[in-house]
Amino acid sequence: MAADGEAAAAARTYTPSAAGFAGYAQMLISKSALPGSADATRVTLLYFAVAALMAVERDASGAFAAVWTPALRERIVAWLYSMQLSMGEGGGFAQTHSMRVAGDTAHLQGHVTATQCALLTLLMCGDDLSRVDRPAVAAMLARLQTPSGCFQCVSGGEADVRFVYSACVTAALLDLRGAFDTERTVRFVQSCEMYDGGFGGNPWCEGHGGTTFCAVASLVLLGAFDTINVARTRRWLMHRVLPCGFNGRPGKAADTCYTYWCGSTLQLLADQSGAPSDPLIDIAGVVKFVRACTTANGLVCKNEESGPDPLHSCLALLGVRNLGGVETCGPLDIRYGCLQSALAAALPA
């Protein structure tokens, strides 16, 4: 267990720099082409960079305001709306910027996770989503739902509970819950629970920290939290706790991204059930592990042997922040992976 007093408070505090995240966001909206996998997920990577930036601790030095400028926010908003597809193009937001630049509209498709990430990033930049083509997004959601209740990422693409979560967030932010069959989706998510309480990406798949978060958050957003066996899922998540952090599956090493996937799912279960947060998590140990995986510019690695990337940076920082290891400008809404203050323009009070 963590020690008490001032030493424990210092060990639990993590204060990365905002400059690295702002620089990454600028790069994503500036370059016409990126290496294959980065370009194919550019909108999602932008969300990770901006969400991490928003969760960085504000201080009196003005360093945060110096990098998160109105000009940068305006550029991000304009760039994201350039990725929006009309009804005739299939609706939603595309992931791949290079196709748009090249005029290759025949291969552009609305991607459900790109749409989720675009909406959240627009809100974090202060946009009110008034320019989002809601009927086109609704049409995309209806088209991407499969007969099982799952969602494809794009038409004809892979389908699993990750994309269910993206669809649920998108529908909640735009008040489009009637765009798809929610009862069918609830049944699909329920079918992804394994005997041990973890959730896989599809029925009979091994439970995983990331897909367990997606499943639990989806059921919360769909108003079906009462279908979760809280004790069983909580027990599975507590078995993901290691002395230096969390792992995503039994027998695996610690990975910084599960600071959010597993730690925040435990918090979400506690919030929804009214149970207290679990005192057995050594927050100081988690923060120490994340700090050891942090580079000089503030970006975070999967572990100490890996290079940094925006996904692990964002999820580590949001996870540590949710565990109480980072002070920010306001509380985090775990359901969306976004600060509550940024969601005010989309969600009713």
C-alpha positions in Angstrom: 0.0 0.0 0.0 1.1 3.6 -0.6 2.6 5.5 2.3 0.5 8.3 4.0 1.2 12.0 4.3 3.2 14.4 2.1 5.4 11.8 0.6 2.4 9.8 -0.6 0.8 12.9 -2.1 4.0 13.7 -4.0 4.3 10.2 -5.3 0.7 10.3 -6.5 1.2 13.5 -8.5 2.0 13.4 -12.2 2.6 16.6 -14.1 3.6 16.1 -17.8 4.2 19.0 -20.2 1.4 20.2 -22.5 3.9 21.1 -25.3 4.4 17.6 -26.7 0.6 17.0 -27.1 0.0 20.4 -28.7 2.9 19.7 -31.1 1.5 16.4 -32.1 -1.9 17.9 -32.8 -0.4 20.5 -35.0 1.5 17.9 -37.0 -1.6 15.8 -37.5 -3.6 18.7 -39.1 -0.6 20.1 -41.0 0.9 17.3 -43.0 -0.8 16.1 -46.2 0.5 12.6 -45.7 1.7 10.4 -42.8 3.0 6.9 -42.6 0.2 4.4 -43.5 -1.3 3.4 -40.2 -1.0 6.9 -38.8 -2.8 8.5 -41.8 -5.5 5.8 -41.7 -6.3 6.7 -38.1 -5.5 10.4 -38.1 -8.8 11.7 -36.6 -8.5 9.2 -33.8 -4.9 10.1 -33.1 -5.9 13.8 -33.0 -8.5 13.0 -30.3 -5.9 11.2 -28.3 -3.5 14.2 -28.5 -6.2 16.8 -27.6 -7.7 14.7 -24.8 -4.3 14.3 -23.3 -3.6 18.0 -23.6 -6.9 18.9 -22.0 -6.1 16.6 -19.0 -2.7 18.2 -18.4 -2.5 20.1 -15.1 -2.9 23.9 -15.5 -0.4 26.0 -13.6 0.3 29.6 -12.9 3.2 29.7 -15.4 0.9 30.1 -18.4 2.6 27.2 -20.2 -0.8 25.6 -21.1 -2.3 28.7 -22.5 0.8 29.3 -24.6 0.3 26.1 -26.5 -3.5 25.6 -26.5 -4.2 28.8 -28.3 -7.4 30.0 -30.0 -5.6 29.9 -33.4 -4.7 26.2 -32.9 -8.3 25.4 -31.8 -9.7 27.1 -34.8 -7.4 25.2 -37.1 -8.3 21.9 -35.6 -12.1 22.7 -35.9 -11.7 23.7 -39.6 -9.7 20.6 -40.3 -12.1 18.3 -38.7 -15.1 19.7 -40.5 -13.2 19.2 -43.8 -13.3 15.5 -42.9 -17.1 15.4 -42.6 -19.0 13.5 -45.3 -22.4 14.6 -46.7 -25.4 12.3 -46.9 -24.5 11.6 -50.5 -21.0 10.5 -49.4 -22.4 8.2 -46.7 -22.3 10.6 -43.7 -20.1 10.7 -40.6 -16.4 11.7 -40.5 -13.6 10.0 -42.5 -10.3 8.8 -41.0 -8.0 9.2 -43.9 -6.9 12.7 -44.8 -4.7 11.9 -47.8 -7.7 10.5 -49.7 -9.6 13.8 -49.2 -6.6 15.8 -50.3 -6.1 13.7 -53.4 -9.8 14.0 -54.3 -10.3 10.2 -53.9 -13.9 10.5 -52.7 -14.8 7.1 -54.2 -12.9 5.4 -51.4 -13.8 7.8 -48.5 -16.1 6.3 -46.0 -17.6 7.5 -42.7 -15.8 5.7 -39.9 -17.8 5.2 -36.7 -14.7 5.7 -34.4 -13.5 8.7 -36.5 -17.0 10.2 -36.0 -16.9 9.7 -32.3 -13.4 11.1 -32.0 -14.2 14.1 -34.3 -17.2 15.0 -32.2 -15.3 14.8 -28.9 -12.4 16.8 -30.3 -14.7 19.5 -31.7 -16.3 19.8 -28.2 -12.9 20.0 -26.6 -12.0 22.9 -29.0 -15.1 24.8 -27.9 -17.3 24.0 -30.9 -21.0 23.5 -30.4 -21.5 20.8 -33.1 -24.1 23.0 -34.9 -22.4 22.3 -38.2 -22.6 18.5 -37.8 -24.9 16.9 -40.4 -27.0 14.9 -37.9 -29.2 13.2 -40.5 -26.2 12.0 -42.4 -24.6 10.6 -39.2 -27.8 8.9 -38.3 -27.9 7.2 -41.7 -24.3 6.1 -41.2 -25.1 4.5 -37.8 -28.1 2.7 -39.2 -26.0 1.4 -42.1 -23.1 0.2 -39.9 -25.3 -1.8 -37.4 -25.1 -5.5 -38.2 -28.0 -8.0 -37.7 -26.4 -9.2 -34.5 -26.6 -5.7 -33.0 -22.8 -5.1 -33.3 -21.3 -2.3 -35.4 -18.8 -2.2 -38.3 -16.2 0.4 -38.3 -17.0 1.2 -42.0 -19.3 -0.5 -44.5 -17.8 -4.0 -45.0 -15.2 -3.5 -42.3 -14.4 -5.3 -39.0 -17.1 -5.4 -36.4 -16.7 -5.7 -32.6 -17.6 -4.1 -29.3 -15.1 -1.2 -29.9 -17.3 0.1 -32.6 -20.4 -0.4 -30.6 -18.9 2.0 -28.0 -18.1 4.5 -30.8 -21.7 4.3 -32.0 -23.1 4.7 -28.5 -21.0 7.8 -27.8 -21.8 9.3 -31.2 -25.6 8.7 -30.7 -25.5 10.2 -27.2 -23.6 13.3 -28.2 -26.0 14.0 -31.1 -29.1 12.7 -29.4 -29.5 10.0 -32.1 -30.4 7.0 -30.0 -33.3 6.3 -32.3 -31.0 5.8 -35.3 -30.3 2.2 -34.5 -31.9 -0.8 -32.7 -30.6 -0.3 -29.1 -32.2 -3.4 -27.7 -30.4 -5.5 -30.3 -27.1 -3.8 -29.4 -27.6 -4.4 -25.7 -28.1 -8.1 -26.4 -24.9 -8.2 -28.5 -22.9 -6.6 -25.7 -24.3 -9.0 -23.1 -23.2 -11.9 -25.3 -19.6 -10.7 -25.2 -19.3 -11.3 -21.4 -17.2 -14.3 -20.6 -17.6 -16.7 -17.6 -15.0 -14.8 -15.6 -16.6 -11.4 -15.9 -14.4 -9.9 -18.6 -15.8 -8.8 -22.0 -14.3 -9.8 -25.3 -14.7 -8.0 -28.6 -17.2 -10.6 -29.9 -19.0 -13.5 -28.3 -16.7 -16.3 -27.0 -13.6 -14.0 -27.3 -11.2 -13.7 -24.4 -11.9 -10.9 -22.0 -9.7 -7.9 -22.5 -9.3 -4.6 -20.6 -10.1 -2.4 -23.6 -13.1 -4.3 -24.7 -14.4 -4.6 -21.1 -14.3 -0.8 -20.9 -16.1 -0.5 -24.2 -18.8 -3.0 -23.2 -19.4 -1.5 -19.7 -19.5 2.1 -21.0 -21.8 1.1 -23.9 -24.3 -0.5 -21.5 -24.2 2.6 -19.3 -24.9 4.8 -22.3 -27.7 2.5 -23.5 -29.3 2.6 -20.0 -28.6 -1.1 -19.4 -26.1 -0.9 -16.6 -28.4 -3.2 -14.5 -27.6 -6.1 -16.9 -24.0 -6.2 -15.7 -22.8 -8.6 -13.1 -20.9 -5.9 -11.2 -19.3 -8.2 -8.7 -18.0 -10.6 -11.3 -16.7 -7.9 -13.7 -15.1 -6.0 -10.8 -13.3 -9.2 -9.6 -12.0 -9.7 -13.1 -10.7 -6.1 -13.2 -9.1 -6.4 -9.8 -7.1 -9.4 -11.1 -5.6 -6.9 -13.7 -4.0 -4.9 -10.9 -0.2 -5.4 -10.7 2.3 -3.9 -8.3 3.3 -1.4 -11.0 0.0 -0.8 -12.9 -2.6 -2.8 -14.8 -2.4 -5.5 -17.5 -5.1 -6.1 -20.1 -5.4 -9.9 -19.9 -4.3 -12.7 -17.5 -0.6 -13.4 -17.7 0.4 -10.2 -19.5 2.8 -7.5 -18.4 1.8 -4.0 -17.2 0.9 -1.6 -20.0 0.2 2.1 -19.4 -3.0 2.2 -21.5 -4.8 -0.1 -19.0 -4.4 2.6 -16.4 -7.5 4.0 -18.2 -9.2 0.9 -19.7 -9.2 -1.0 -16.4 -8.8 1.7 -13.7 -11.6 3.8 -15.2 -13.9 0.8 -15.7 -13.6 0.0 -12.0 -14.4 3.7 -11.2 -17.4 3.6 -13.6 -18.7 0.4 -11.9 -18.4 2.1 -8.6 -20.1 5.3 -9.8 -23.0 3.5 -11.3 -23.6 1.0 -8.5 -23.0 3.5 -5.6 -20.2 1.4 -4.2 -17.0 3.1 -3.0 -13.9 3.2 -5.1 -11.5 0.3 -4.5 -8.9 1.1 -1.8 -6.6 -1.8 -2.9 -5.2 0.0 -5.9 -1.7 1.4 -5.1 -2.1 4.8 -6.9 1.4 5.8 -6.1 2.7 2.6 -7.8 0.6 3.2 -10.9 1.8 6.8 -11.1 5.4 5.7 -10.7 5.1 3.3 -13.6 3.5 5.9 -15.9 6.1 8.4 -14.9 8.9 5.9 -15.8 7.3 5.4 -19.2 7.1 9.2 -19.9 9.5 10.9 -22.3 11.1 14.3 -22.0 8.4 15.9 -24.2 5.5 14.5 -22.1 4.5 11.6 -24.5 4.0 8.2 -22.8 5.2 4.8 -23.9 3.4 1.4 -23.6 6.2 0.3 -21.2 9.8 1.3 -20.5 11.1 -0.7 -23.5 8.7 0.9 -26.1 8.5 4.2 -27.9 5.9 6.9 -27.2 2.6 7.3 -29.0 -0.5 9.4 -28.6 -2.8 6.5 -27.6 -0.8 5.4 -24.6 -0.1 9.1 -23.8 -3.8 9.9 -23.6 -5.0 6.8 -21.8 -2.2 6.8 -19.3 -2.8 10.5 -18.5 -6.6 10.2 -18.3 -6.3 7.0 -16.2 -3.9 8.6 -13.8 -6.0 11.7 -13.6 -9.1 9.6 -12.9 -7.3 7.8 -10.1 -6.5 11.1 -8.5 -2.9 11.4 -9.7 -3.3 14.6 -11.8 -5.2 17.8 -10.9 -7.1 19.3 -13.9 -9.5 22.0 -14.6 -12.5 19.8 -13.9 -13.9 16.3 -13.5 -13.7 13.6 -16.2 -16.8 11.9 -17.6 -15.5 8.4 -17.9 -18.4 7.3 -20.2 -17.0 9.6 -23.0 -13.3 9.9 -22.1 -13.6 13.7 -22.0 -13.7 16.4 -19.4 -17.2 17.2 -18.3 -16.7 20.9 -19.0 -16.1 20.2 -22.7 -19.3 18.1 -23.0 -21.5 20.9 -21.7 -22.4 22.1 -25.3 -23.7 18.7 -26.3 -25.2 17.1 -23.1 -28.1 18.3 -21.0 -27.1 19.6 -17.5 
